[in-house]
Amino acid sequence: MTEIVHSNRLRQNALGVGAITFMVVSAAAPLTGVVGALPFAFMLGNGAGVPATFILCTVLMLIFAVGYVAMSRHVTNAGAFYAYCARGLGGAVGGGVSTVAVVAYNAMQIGLLGLLGGAAAGQFASIGINLPWWIWSGLAIAIVGFLGYRQVEVSARVLMALVLLEYIIVFIMDFGILGKGGVSGLGMNVFDMSAFWGGSLASAVLFCLGCFIGIEATTIYSEEARDPQTTIPRATYLSVLLIGLFFLFTSWLVLVGAGLDKWGDTLKGMQDPTAFVPTVAGDYVPGWVTTLMGWLFITSVFAAVSAFHNYIARYTYVAGREGLLPASWGVTHPVYHSPYKGSIIQTICAIAVVALFAILGLDPIANLFTWISQLGTLGVLGMMGMTSLAVIAFFMGNKSGGNAFSTLIAPALAAIAMAVLFVYIFMHFSDLTGAAGALGWVLPSLIPLAFIVGAIRAGMLKNSNPEKYARLGQNA
């Protein structure tokens, strides 16, 4: 009996603050955000107001993190958002959130596979290797599936190396622009209110917040962390600050490098927006830097795809372990102690969606990446809002373990902000992402539909196994 129980646990004491922070920051994928997200934030959002938007988003994420961290000291469960909501708001809400998590993270990961495929097809074509984008996406699916099937340490080592290279290459560009003073000096007017409110602030927030998606994953690794009550809070705050400061600094310098009065004409004249940042960098750094940036962009997206794969596998594992999905999905590998069933299932889902977009002849970046990844952002916003409410409810029933700011004021502010953003983005999803016609409401509707399905599944568990239902979200 002891051996069976041990074989169904994730590997314990495997990750410290540094490893978890790297896993989380890799999901934010520095170069993916810089090359892939920033151009869309500039073009579809508020243009020169994007750096100030990153300040707003960093503050918002820090406020959310206050309550999230306070509860992390009481909840140790790889289900993260699901576990918090189950403990604070009850099993039905927890069940709904668990299903939203599976849908949202799948959307993020599969959307990024489109970005990877499109970028890789163009990059390899430059050296004479011409293959359709879906071949490169399929290759990434196979490699990521192998890493996820094994054990988290393998993925952590790979991601650490890739993320370090990303930071180095982006900082070379940043300091190259800083040293030469940009097109016409280091203008600071990107931080004035006229730039901030210009264009579509909501669209800018959507893309900027997408750069932070993954910071919540610190608690996903809580069952595998060393001293989780210390490690998880430190990794959470460190991740938010690293991501926020990095994108604030870089988005400002990219605008300065392109010219505060010229970036729009340059970007709008490009068929592929992801070429914008390398083009700007080319005026300030040696050619080998931009060439390396193109290749590292691909590995950056790969790192994010791998990180989200790990999240999905763990959510699937927890949902199966706790009766919200088939019990056979909630087991770990007898040798690697990895959530291998969740890894296999996610791999199959990714293959199916990528194949569908390829068969329909849709664009991997303009369609698969923009539509599907932003569906994931919408889902994560919804889960953050529900989790903030769960923090308040949890501490109302557990008086010890926090002050009024961390257990009531900060979570309430975060819940209100996330709710406003969720409703606005849901109502304007088509305008913000370019998903035309029925897709403009069908895609965002998948999030509330997933919540309803999960809540119903939890209700069925309550009727069939009340004792197991009562333990939903408990510490592993």
N, C-alpha and C positions, 0 to 999 in steps of 0.2 A: 504493500500500500504506500509506503514512504516513497518508493521509487517512482510510482505513478504520479504522485502529487508533485514531486520535484521536477519531473519531465514536463509538467504543464505550467511552469513558471518561466517568466523572462529572466535572463541572466542578471543577477543582482550585483551591486557594487562595481559595475562595469564602467560608469561614466562620472567624470568630475565636472567642475564648472566650465573649464575650457572646452572639453569635448561637447558638452550639451550646447554651449554658446555657439560653437562652430556649426553644429548640426542645425541650429535654429537660423543662424545668419546665412547659412547656405541655402535654406529654403527661400529667404529673401533674395538670394542670388545677386550680389552686388552688381556684377556686370550685366546680368539680365535686366535688372532694373534700370541701369544707366543707358544701355543700348536699346533695350526692348520697350521699356515702359515710359521713360522720360520723353521721347519724341511724341508719343500719343498724349501724354499729359500736357505738353506744350501746345500741340496742334488742336486737340479736342477740348482742352481745359482752359486755363486762364493764362497761358503763355508765360510772360515774364513774372507772373505771380506765383509760379510753381515753387520757388525756394521758400517763400513765405508760407505756402500751403504745407510744406514739409514741417515747418515749425508747428503749425496747428495740429498736424497729424501726430507729431512726436508728443506734444502735450496731451493730446487725447489718449494716446496709447499708454502714457505714463499714468494718467488718471485711472484708466482701466486696470493697469497692472497693480495698483495699490490694493484694491479689493481682491484681485486674483491671487496675489502673493499672500495676503492675509489668510485666505482659505487654503492655500497650498500647504500650510503648516498643519492642517487638520485632515486633508484628503490626499491620500497617496494611491492613485489609480491611473493606469495608462489610458483610461477613457477621457481624461481631462474635462472638456466642456460637458460631456455627458455625465460624468461622475459628479461634478459640481451641481448640475441642475437636478440630478436625481436626489442628491443629499439635501439640497435647499428647497426645491419646488415639487418634489415627489417623483415617483417612478414613471408616471405617464409623460410628464414633461421631459424627464431624462431619456425615455425611450424615443420621443420625438426628436430630441437634439442629437441622439446617437445616429439616427438615420440621416438627418441633415448633414452631420459631419462626414459620413461616408459619401454622400452625393457631392458636397462642396469640395472636399479634398480631391475626389476623383476628377471633378471639373477643373480644378487648378492644375492637377498633374497632366491631364489629357490635353488641356489647352496649351500648356507649355511644350508638350510633345509636338504640337503643330508649329510653334515658334522654332523649336529645335530643328525639325525637318526642313522648314523653309530656309532657315539660316544655313544649315549644313549643305543643302542642295546648291545654294549660291556660292558658298565658300569653296566647296570641292570642284565646282564648275570652273573656278578661276585657275585651277591647276590641271584642267583637262579631264576631270572625272565627272561625267554628266549622268546623274541618276535622279529619278523622281524623288520628291521630298519624302514620300511615305516609306521608301526604303530606309532612309536615315532614321525616321521616327521608329520604324520597326526594329532596327538594330539597337536603338536606345532602350526600347521596351525589353528586349532580350537581356541586355547587360544589367539593367536596373532590377529586373526580375531575379536574376542570379544573385546579385548582392543582397537583395531583400530576403531571399530564401535562406541565406547563410546566417550571419549574426551581425548585430549592430556595430560591433567594433570594426568590421571590414568596411562598412559604409562610412564610418566616422573618419577612418584614416584617409580614404579616398577624398572625401569632402574637404578635409582640412587642407590637403595639398592644393586642391583646385581653388578654394576660397582665398588662400594666401596669394596665389598667383593673380587672381582677379584684383585684389586690393592693390597689389604692387603696380599692375599695368594702369589702373585707373588713376592712382596717385601720380604716376609719371606724367599722364596727360594733365591732371589738375595743376601740378606744380610747373609744368611747361607753360600753361596758360597764365598762371599767376606770375611767373618770372617775366614774361613778355608783356604783361599788362592787358592782354586781350586786344580787341580791335581798336578800341578808343578809351582805354583806361579801365580801372576796376570799378565800374559803376555800381552804386549801392541802391539805385532807385527801384530795383526789383523787390525791395522790401517795403515799398510804400503801399498805401491802401488802394490807390487807383489801379495798380497792377494786380493786387490780390483779388479785388472784386471784378476785374476785367474778364471778359469771356465767360466760360462756364466753370464756376468754382466747384460745382457738384461733380462734374466730370473729372476735374483735376484731383479732387479728394478721392474719387473712386480709384484712379490709377496710382495716386500716392499711397493710399492705404494698402493697395495691393503689394507695395514694396515692403510692408511690415508683416504681411500674412506669414505666419509661422512662429511668431514670438510666443504664442500660446503653447507651442509644442514643448516648452520646458517641462510642463507637467506630464506630457505624454511619456517622457522618459523617467518619470519619478520612481517607477518600480525598479529601474536599472541604475539609478543614481547613487553615488556615495553620499551618505548623510543628506538625504533629500530636503530636510527642513532648513538646511543652510544653503545647499547647492542650488535648489530650484529658485528661491528668491533672487539670489545673486545673478544667476544666469538670465533671469527674466529682465531685470533692470538693465543689465549690461547689454543684452541684445537690443532692447529698445533704443538705448542711447547710441550704441554703435551704428545702428541702421539709420536713425534719424539724423545724426550729425554728418554721417557719410553722404547721404543724399542731399542734405541741405547744402553742404560745401560743394559737392560736385555739380548739382543742378545750377547753382549760381555761376560757377566757372564755365560751364558749357554755354550758358547764355552770354557771358562776357566774351568767351572765345568766338562765338558766332556773330556777336554784335547785337546789342540790345535793340537796334532798329533794323536789323537785317535778318535775324534768325527765321522770321516767318516766311520771307520770300525763299530762303534757302530750303527750308523744310517742305513747304508746300510744293516746290518744284521737283521733289523726289518721288519716284515711283515706289521705292522701298524706304519707309521711314526709319528702319533700323540702320540705314547707312548714314544717318545724320551725324551722330556722335563721332564715328570714325572719320568722317569728312572734316568735321571741326578739328579733331585731334591732329589731322594731317598737316595743319598750318602751324603747329607748335612743337611737334615732336618728330624724331626721325621716322622714316618709312617703315622700319622694322617694328616699331611700336604699334602702328595701326594694323600691320599685318598680323602681329601676334594678338592684338585685340580681337580681330576677326575670328581667330581660332579659339581664343579663350572665351569668347562669347558663346560658342557652341558648348564648351565644357562647363560654362557657368549654368546654362540652361539644363545641361545634364545633371549638374549637382542639385538644382532645384527639383528636377523630376525625381531624382533618387530620394531626396528628403521627404517629399510629399508621398512617395510610395511607402516609405516607412510609417508615416502618420496613418495612412489608410489601412495598412496591414494591422497596426495596433488597435485602431478603432474597431475593425472587423473582428479581431481576436477577442477584445473585451466584450463586444456585443454578443458574440457567440458563447463566451464563457459565462455570461450572466443571463442567458436565455432570451435575448432580444433578437438574435439571429440563430440559425441552426447550431446546435451544440457542437457538431463536428467541426465547425469553423473556429471554435474557441479553444484550440489546443496549440501547444508549441512543439517545435521539432525536438525529438528525443536526444539529439546530439548537439545542435546549434542553439537550442532554446529560443529560436526565433518564431514569430507568428507566421509560420510558413503557409498556412492555409489562406490567410488574408492576403499574403503576397501573391499567391497563385491566382486568387480570384480577381485582384486588382489588375494583374497582368492580362487576364482574359478580357476584362472590361476595356482596358486601353486598346487592345488589338481590335476589338469590335468597333469602337468609335472612330479610331483612325482609319480603319478600312471603309467605314461608311462615308466619311468625308472624302476619301480618295476616290471611291466609286462615283460619288456625286460630282466630282470635279471641282470641289470648293477650295478656296485659297487657304493654305495652312496658317498664314499670319492674320490676314484681314478677317477671316471667318472663324477658323478653329480656335486660334489663340484669343482673338478679341472677344468673341461671343462667349466661349466656354469658360475661359479663365475668369472673366468678370462675373459670371454666374457663381463661381466659387467664392469670389470676394463678397458678393451679396450674402451668400450663405454664412460665411464667417462673421460678417457684421451682425447678422441675426443671432448667431450663437453667442457672440460677445454681449449683446444686449440681454439675452436670457440669462447668461452666466452672472452678469452684474446684479440682476434681480435675485438670483439664487444666493449670492453672497449675502445680501441684505437679509433674506429669509433665514439662511443658515445661522447667522449670528444673532438674530432675534430669538431663535430657539436655543442657542448656545451662548450664554452671556459672557463667558470668559474667552480670552484670546484675541483681544483687539480693542482699539479705541474708536471713538465715534467717526473720525475721519476715514479710517481704513475700512470700517465695517458698514457705514451708512452713507456718509456724505459723498465720498469718491465713487462708490458703486452706483449711487443714485444719479450723479452727474453723467457717468459713463453710460448708464442705461438709457437716459434721456437722449444723449447725443447719438448713440447707436440706433435707437428707434427712429429718430428723425431722419438719419441718413438712410436707413433701410427702406422706410416708406417712400422717400423721395426717389431713391435709385430704382426701386421696384416700379413706381409709377412712370418713370422716364427712362426705363432700361433701353428702349429702342433708340431714343435720341442720343443717349450717352455711349452706346456701344456700336451703333450702326446695324443692329439686328432688325431687319425690315419686316413689315407685315405681321403675320401671326406669331412669328418667332419673338417679336418684341414683348409679347405677354406669355407665350408658352414657356419660354426658357426661365424667366424669373418665377413663374408659377410652380416650377419643379421644387423650389425650396419649401413653401408652405405645404405642398403635397407630400413631400418627404416627411415633414414633421407630423402630419396627420397619420401617415402610414405607420411611423414609429410609435406614436401614441397608442394607436389601435393594437399594435403588436404587444406593447407593454400591458394593455388592458387584458389581452388574451392570456398573458403570463400570470396576471393577478388572479384570474379565474381558475387557471389550471394548477398553479403552484404559488399560493399566497406567501409561503415562507421565502421562496427565492425572490419574489417580487419585493418583499420587504428588505432584502439585502442589496438591492440595486444601488450601485455607486459606492458600496462599502470599500474600505481599504483592502488592498490585495494582501 
